[in-house]
Amino acid sequence: ICDVRPANDVCAPDGYLEGARLMTDVPPSSAESDSGRATTDATDPGFGCYVDNFGATGLQTVWYKFVATGTSALLQTCNSNSPADDSLLGVFAVGDPSTPVTQCNSLIPVACGDDFAGCSNSGKNSKLCVQRLTIGNLYYVMVASKIALDPGRAYRLDIIGGATCETFPFNDYCPNAI
């Protein structure tokens, strides 16, 4: 059977899929995954910033991770192409860094973003600046859709380390934001 899910459809490697895709935050990096072929996992965390449905999970989640090179980072899906224009972003610290499985089983929410004005043509994509990151620590990012996407549609995640958070407000909807 041919599995067409993106390799980062799951947080931790599962024997077939690779798990969260490693990105860098310096220089700024961007990545896309076929969100339309991604699934929604029952173990995916909910979003404390989901404007229309507080605490709910998103659809068609894909996972990324990065090692902080500075104490702040800007994350956004503003440069995604329609119809990938209603996203959610969740950023998580790791409680147990031992293995990729323990990392994904010990995620601690630190920031969350939904519906940032002026972010994409719809103004419903996500942009947030995460502050007080620990340099050298690993962070996970979950990108989810609020609307079901057809195969071949992708959110573009941009990560920019060292961003000045005074320029880009960090999201205050996340109850555990650091």
C-alpha positions in Angstrom: 0.0 0.0 0.0 1.4 3.4 -1.0 1.3 6.0 1.8 1.1 9.5 0.4 1.2 11.4 3.7 4.0 13.9 4.1 7.1 12.6 6.0 6.4 15.1 8.8 2.7 14.2 9.2 3.6 12.8 12.7 5.7 14.4 15.5 8.0 11.4 16.2 9.3 8.9 13.6 6.9 5.9 13.4 8.9 3.4 11.4 7.6 4.7 8.1 7.3 8.5 8.5 10.3 10.6 9.5 8.5 12.8 12.0 9.1 16.5 12.6 11.3 18.1 9.9 14.4 19.8 11.3 14.7 23.5 10.2 17.1 26.2 11.2 16.2 29.7 12.4 19.4 31.4 11.2 19.6 32.1 8.4 15.8 32.3 8.0 14.4 29.1 6.6 11.2 28.1 4.9 9.5 24.8 4.3 6.3 23.4 2.8 4.7 20.0 3.2 1.7 18.7 1.4 -0.9 19.7 4.0 -3.7 18.3 1.9 -2.3 14.8 2.3 -1.6 15.2 6.0 -3.8 13.6 8.6 -5.1 14.7 12.0 -3.7 12.5 14.8 -5.8 11.9 17.9 -2.7 12.7 20.0 -2.1 16.1 18.4 -2.3 18.8 21.1 -5.1 21.4 21.0 -4.6 25.1 20.4 -5.1 27.5 23.3 -5.3 30.3 20.7 -7.9 28.8 18.4 -10.0 32.0 18.1 -13.2 30.3 17.0 -12.9 27.1 19.1 -10.5 27.5 22.1 -8.5 24.4 22.9 -9.6 22.5 19.8 -7.2 20.6 17.5 -6.5 21.7 14.0 -6.8 19.6 10.8 -4.1 18.0 8.6 -1.2 18.7 11.0 2.4 18.7 10.0 5.4 19.0 12.3 8.7 20.9 12.3 11.5 21.4 14.9 14.4 23.8 15.3 17.2 24.5 17.7 17.1 28.1 19.1 20.1 30.1 18.1 18.7 33.2 19.8 16.2 34.1 22.5 13.4 34.9 20.1 12.1 33.7 16.8 9.4 34.9 14.4 7.3 32.1 12.9 4.6 32.7 10.2 2.5 31.1 7.5 1.8 34.4 5.8 3.5 33.5 2.6 1.3 30.5 2.0 -0.7 30.3 -1.2 -4.5 30.1 -1.4 -6.4 28.1 -0.5 -4.0 27.4 2.4 -5.2 30.5 4.1 -6.5 29.7 7.5 -3.8 28.2 9.7 -2.9 27.6 13.3 0.7 27.6 14.7 1.7 25.9 17.9 5.3 26.1 19.4 6.4 23.7 22.1 9.4 23.2 24.4 10.6 19.7 25.1 10.3 18.2 28.6 12.3 15.0 28.0 15.0 15.4 25.3 16.1 11.7 25.5 14.7 10.4 22.2 12.4 11.8 19.5 9.5 9.7 21.0 10.0 11.1 24.5 10.4 14.6 23.1 7.0 14.4 21.4 5.4 12.8 24.4 6.6 15.7 26.7 5.7 18.8 24.7 5.1 21.9 26.7 3.1 24.7 24.9 5.0 28.0 24.8 3.3 30.0 22.0 0.3 29.8 19.7 -1.0 31.8 16.8 -4.2 32.2 14.9 -5.7 34.8 12.5 -3.0 37.5 12.4 -4.4 40.6 10.7 -2.6 41.2 7.4 -1.1 37.8 7.3 -1.9 36.4 3.8 -4.7 37.7 1.6 -7.4 36.3 3.9 -5.8 37.7 7.1 -6.4 34.3 8.7 -2.9 32.8 8.6 -0.6 32.8 11.6 2.3 35.0 12.7 3.9 35.0 16.1 7.1 36.0 17.8 8.2 33.6 20.5 10.3 35.2 23.3 12.5 33.8 26.0 13.7 30.8 24.1 16.7 29.0 25.6 19.6 29.1 23.1 20.6 25.5 22.2 17.2 24.0 23.2 15.0 22.1 20.8 11.5 23.4 20.0 8.7 21.7 18.0 6.3 23.5 15.7 2.9 22.2 14.7 1.2 23.7 11.7 -2.5 22.9 11.2 -5.3 24.0 9.0 -8.7 25.2 10.1 -10.3 24.1 6.8 -9.9 20.8 5.0 -7.4 21.1 2.1 -7.2 19.2 -1.1 -4.0 17.2 -1.9 -1.2 19.3 -3.2 -2.0 22.3 -1.0 0.6 23.4 1.4 1.3 26.0 4.1 4.6 27.6 3.9 6.3 27.9 7.4 8.9 30.6 7.8 11.2 30.7 10.8 13.4 33.7 11.5 15.7 33.6 14.5 16.6 36.7 16.4 13.5 38.6 15.5 12.7 41.7 17.5 9.4 40.8 19.2 8.5 44.4 19.8 8.1 44.7 16.0 5.9 41.6 15.8 3.6 41.0 18.8 3.7 37.6 20.2 0.4 35.9 20.7 -1.2 36.4 24.0 -3.9 33.7 23.6 -1.7 30.9 24.7 -2.2 30.4 28.5 1.2 28.8 28.9 3.2 31.4 26.8 6.6 32.0 28.2 
